[in-house]
C-alpha cells in the first residue's frame, strides 16, 4: 500500500513539475487538491481533464486558502518555502515537501545530480549522453528534460538517473544524490523581477545554502565532484563525507583538468586526453570545464574512457547556449539567450577569436556590469560594436563608458526585428553577432526561450 493511500494531498503550482506530480498522485489512491495562482485557459483545460470526486482544482489569488486541510503539501520549485501559509502548515504538523524530494525518496536507481549557477543543463545532458553509451535505460530530468516523478515506478535499480537541480529544487531537498556535481557558483535568483515568479532567494548566502543541499546529505560511499577553481563550489567539500573528485583549469594534479584548450583526465595511473576544442561542436573553455565535470561523473558511474570520448565528440550542445543560427554575408549569428548574468556573457566573448557584435541588455537581476564592461573594452576581445536593449540600457552603457569603450554603441530598439537589423548593419564580413544579454528577459519577452526563438526567426529572415 502506498504511503499516500487515503491521504489528502495538495499540489501547489501547476507548471511542468506540478502537472507531473498530478499524474503521479492520480495513481496513488488519495484525494487531491490542485491549486495555482494563475487562472489561464490552459489550466482550465487541465482541470476539465482531471477533475473528479477525488481531484479538485482551485485557481486565483486565494489559491493557498484551499490547502489548509491537506495532510501533505507538495510545492513546485517556484513556490517560496517562506510563504506564510506554508510556514503555518508546518507549524500545524503538516508535511510540506516537493516533487524532487518525493522522487529521491522512491527512486530505486542511483542518481547523479548537477548544480551550479550556469552550465547545469549542458553538463547534465553530457552526462546523460555518456551514460547512454553504456547503459540501456538512462533518465534525464530535473530542470532539463522532463520531470520524472510520474515515471518513477518504471525506473529500476539497474537504471541511472541524471538530474539538473536548481537552487529552488535543492532548497527543499533533504536527500543528496549518489554522485553530486558542483559547477561554478556566482549568484542568481536574488530578487523577484519576474512578474510571474513567486520565489527568490533573499540573500546570496541563502542561495549558496540552498545549493549546498546537493552534498549535505551524502554518505561515505557517495561521490562529490567540485570545481576546484571556484571558492564557493570548493567550500562544499566540507559539508560531505563523500569521496571528493576535483576538476579545474591548468592544475594537472586535479582528477580532470582543462589545459591549452583541451580536457585531460586521470584514469588509473595514466593521464588521458578526452578532447581538444577542435574535436567538439560547442564553443568556449567554459564548455571544456563542463566536459571535465561530466567526464568525472561518467567515470564514477562506470562508463569507459572510450565511451566518454565518443559521447563528447557526438555532443551538439543545447538550444539557446551559444547556439549557431546561420551565416549570411560572411557574418555568423549565435543565440546565447540563456546568458542572463555578466559572467556568461564574458564566457561567450572568450569563446570566439573573431571580431564581435554583442547584443546586450534586458531586465534587472541586480548584476554588476563593471567587469563585463572591462572585458568588452579589452582590445583582445575584439568587440567592435554593441547593441544595448531593455531596462538595463543605461547601466550597461555607463559600464562601457566607465571602461572607456571606443566601439560603436547602439540603443533604442523596441523589438527583435529592429535589434537584429541594427546588429546586422554594424557587422562587417568575418564578424560574429552574438545575442548574449547578461540580463533577464522579462521587460521585452516572456522568458529567455522566447527571446532566443525571436532572435533566430529574425536572423533566418535576413536577406
Secondary structure, DSSP 8 states (H G I E B T S, - for coil): --TTTT-EEEEE--SHHHHHHHHHHTTTT-EEEEEES---HHHHHHHHHH-BTTEEEEESTTGGGGGTT-SEEEE-TTB-TT-HHHHHHHHTT-EEEEHHHHHHHH--SEEEEEE-SSSHHHHHHHHHHHHHTT-S-EEEEETSS---GGGGGG--TT-EEEEE--HHHHHT--S--SEEEE--------S--STT-B---SSHHHHHHHHHHHHHT--TT-EEEEETT-HHHHHGGGG--SEEEEEEES-TTSSEEEETTEEEEEETTEEEEEEEGGG-SS-SHHHHHHHHHHHHHHHHTT--HHHHHHHHHH----TTSSEEEEEETTEEEEE-TT--SHHHHHHHHHT--S-EEEEEE-B------HHHHHHHHSGGG-EEEEEEESTTHHHHHHHHHHTT--SEEE----SHHHHHHHHHHH--TT-EEEE--SSBSTTTSSSHHHHHHHHHHHHHT--
